[in-house]
C-alpha cells in the first residue's frame, strides 16, 4: 500500500502551457506498459489547448469547476470522463472569467492502454524537454525545429525518449465517455454494514473500471483483487487505510493480490480506479494509426 496526502504547497508548474500546476499523487513504473500517473491539476490562468490526442488513456474527475473538452461539450464538476487512447478531443478553451485563479481543480489519471504503448513518465518528459530546448524551441505545446518547422511537442519528445515515432492507437470509442455519478444509485455492498457503491463503468478489453464507494461513520470496507491495481482518491471525509489516517484528497494505491481495509471516522467517500493487467496480442500493430508530423497533423 502507498498513501500520498494532500498538501496545498506541493504544486509543480510542469504543464507545457504554464497555466496549470500539478500535484503528483501516485506514479507507476515508466518501464512497464502499465505505467500510470495520478495527479491533481489546478488551473491558475486562462487555459487553451488545440484539438489533440494521446497514445495513452485518461480518466478525469473535475473536483471544482468544469472542463471544456471541445465541440461544445463539457465535462462538468463531479462528472467522470474516460478519454480513450487515440481519441481526439478539444480544442479546450477555458478562460477563468470570474473564477479566481487556483479554484478550478481536477483529478487526472493517465495510464498505458490496451494497445501496450505504455505511458511516458513526467520525469522522462521533462528531461527530454530540457535536452530538446538546447536544439530547438518549445512554443506552448508545439516544438520549433532549427529549420523552423513546427511539430506537436509530444511527438518530438517521444522520439527523443524511445528512439521511435509515436504511434496512435485507433480509438475504440467514437468519443469521450462521460458518466454523471449523480444519476447513479448507491447500491449496498454485499457482506458489509454501512458501505455502498456506484459502479460507473469499465472500458476496453482491459476492463479498467471506475466506481465510487461510500462508507458510513464507524464502518469498514475491504478492497481486494487478484490481478488489478486499485487507485483510490478520497473526495470527502476522514478515516484510516490500514493503520494510517487519511483525509480529503488523500491518494491510496493497492497492488494486485493486496487486501486493504478502509475505516471511516466521520464518513468517507472514495473514487476508485481499477487497472487490470495489459495483455497485448501478437497482431497489435494492426491497431495503430502512424500519422505524425507537423503541428496540424496531431489531430
N, C-alpha and C positions, 0 to 999 in steps of 0.2 A: 504493500500500500504506500502511496505517496500522497502527501497533502500540501497544497500551497494556499496560504492565507492571503486575503486581500490586503493591499497596502496602498493608501492613496498618494504615496510619494514615490512609488516604484513604476514610473512611466518612462517609455523609451520612444524617441522620435525616429522610428525606422521605416515608416511608410514612404514610398517614393514621392508622393505628393507633398509631404511635410505638413499636411493638415490633420492627420490622425496620429495619435500616440497609442502605444501598445503597453499592456501589462501582460507579461508572459506567465501563463498559469501552469501548463504541463507540456512537455515535449517528448518525442519518441526517439528512435534510433535512426539517424539520417542514412545509414547504410541498408535499411530494410525497406521493402516495398510497402510495409505497413507503418511507415513513419507518419507522424502527425504533429500538429501544433495547436494548442488551445490557448486563445488569447482573449483579453478584454480590449476592445478598441474604443477610444474616446475621441470624438470629433471636436477639434479646437478652433476651426475656422471653416469657411466655405469649402465644400468638397466637390470635386468633379473628376470623373474617370470616363474615358471614351468606352464605347462598346468593346468588350474583350471576352476572352475565355481562358480557361486554365486546363492543365492536364492532370489536375487533382480534384477531389471532391470537397464540398464545403457544407457545413451546417451552421446556420446563423440564427441568433435569437436577439432581437433588439430589446434591451432591458429598459432603456429610456429613449423615447423618440422613434421616428420611423426611418426606413431606409428606402431610397429610390432605387429600383432595380431596372429601370428603363422601360420604354414603350408605354408610358403612362401607368405602370404598375408600381406598387409599393409593398414592401414587407413592413407591416405595421408593428408598433410596440406590442410585445407579448406574443407575436406570431413566430412560428418556426419555419425557416426556409431551408430546403435541400437544393443545393446547386450541383447538378451532375457534372462529372468531368467532361470536358469538351463542349459544354453548353454555353453559347454566348449569352451575355446579359449586359445591360447598360444601354445607352450612356447613363451614368449615375451623376445626377446634378442635385446636390443637397446644400443649398445655401442655408446658413444658420438663421437668417431672418431675425426674429425677435428672441430666438433661443440663446441664452447666454453661452459663451464658449465653454466647452467641457461638460455640458449637461447631457449631450447625446452619448449613450453608452450601449455597446453591443458585444455579445459573446459570439466568438467565431471559432469554429473548429475546421481546420484544413487538414486533409488526410489523403494518403495514397488510395486510389480507387481500384476497381476490379481489373482494370487493364494492366496493372503491375508497373505503371510508370513511377510510382512512389511519390514522395514529396520532398522537395529541397528544403533543408533546414534554413532558418534565418541566419545562423552563423555562416553557412556556406554562401548564402546570397549576399550578405554584407561584405564578406571577404572578397568575393568576385567583383562587387561594385567598386570597391576601393582600388582593385588592380586594374579594372577596365577604365576607371576615371583617369588613370595616368596616360591612357592611349587616346581615348575619345572623350565625349562629354554626355552625361545624363541630363536630359531635358524633361522634367516631370517623369512620366512613366516610359518615355522613349530614350533611345540611345543614338547619339550622332557620331558616326564613324569618322575617322580622319579625312575620308574623301567627301564628307558632307552628307552621306546617306543616312536617313532616319530609319530606325528599326525599333520595333517593340522591345523594350529593355529586357523583359524576361527571356525572350528568345536568345539574346546575346549572352545573358548570364548563364543560361542553361548550357549552351555550347562550351562556355568557358569552364564550367564546373565539371561537366560529364564528358566533354570531348565529342559530343554528337548532337545532331539537330534535335530540337524539341518536337516531340510527336504529340498530336492532339487526338485523343480517343473520340470516335464518333459518338455523340451523346445518345444515351439510352432513353431519354425522355425528351418530349418536344419543348420543354421549358422548365423554369424553376418551379419546384413543387412547394406549395405553401400550405401549412396546417395552422388552423386557428384553435389553439387549446381551449379557448373559451366556449367553443361549440362541442367539445368532447365531455363525456360524463366521467365522473370519478367512479371507478369500479373497485370494490373491496378486494384486497389481495388475499387469496385463499390461505388459510392456516395462520393468519395474523389477526391481531386486535388493534384497531386504530390506524390501519395502514391501507391506503387506496392508491390507485394509479390511473393515469390516462396514457394508453398506448397510442402514439401519434402516427406510427408507420415504420416500415422497413423498406430498403431501397436496393435495387440491382441484385444480381445473383450473389453478391457478397452478403446481402441481408443486413447491412448496417441499419441500426434502428434508433429511434428516439422515443422517450416516454417521460412522463412526469410522475413523481412519487410524492405523496403527502403523508406525513407521519404526525399523528396526534401527540400532544404533550404527554411525556412519560412512556410512549410506545416505542417499540423497536422493530426494525426491518432488516432482514438479512439478504444480501446480494451475493449470488454465486453463479458462475457459468464455466463449463468445462473448457470452452475454446475461445470465448470472446473477451477482449479487454473492455472494461467499462470505465467511462469518464463521467464523473458526477460533478454538478455545479449547484451550490446552494443558492437558490434565488430568494429565499426568505427563511428567517428563524434561526434558532441555535440548538446545539446538541453535541453529540460526540460521534466520531468514527473510530471504532475500536476504543482505545483509551485516550484519544486526543480530542480536545474540544474543537468544534467547528462553528462558524458563524456565517453571516451573509457574505456571499461572493467567494466563499472558500471552494477550492477545486480538489477533487479526490480521484485518484487513479487506482483501480483494482485490476490485476492481471488475470489471464485465463487460469482457472483452477483455484483462484484465491477466493476465500469466503470473507466477506466484510459485513460487520454488524453496525448499523447506524441507529442511534437512540436520540429521540427528540427531547429537548428540555421544555421550551415554551412552544413547541411545534416546529416542524421543518417542512420545507418544500424543496425538492431536488429535481433538477433537469438532468436526465441520464442519456448518454450517447453510447450505444453498444457497437463495438468494432470486431466482428468475427475475422478470422484469418483471410488473407488474399490468396486465391487459388487461380493461377494463370494457366490457361490452356496452351497447347503447343502451337495452335494456329492463331495466336493472339495478334499477329501482325496485320491480319485482315481487318482489325478493328480501327486502324488509325487513319487519320487524315493528316498527311505530311506537309500540308501547306504552311509555310512560314516566310518571313522576309521583311519587306518594308513596313512602315508604320500602319498602312491601310490594309495589310494582309493578316492582321492578328484577329480579325473578327470571323 
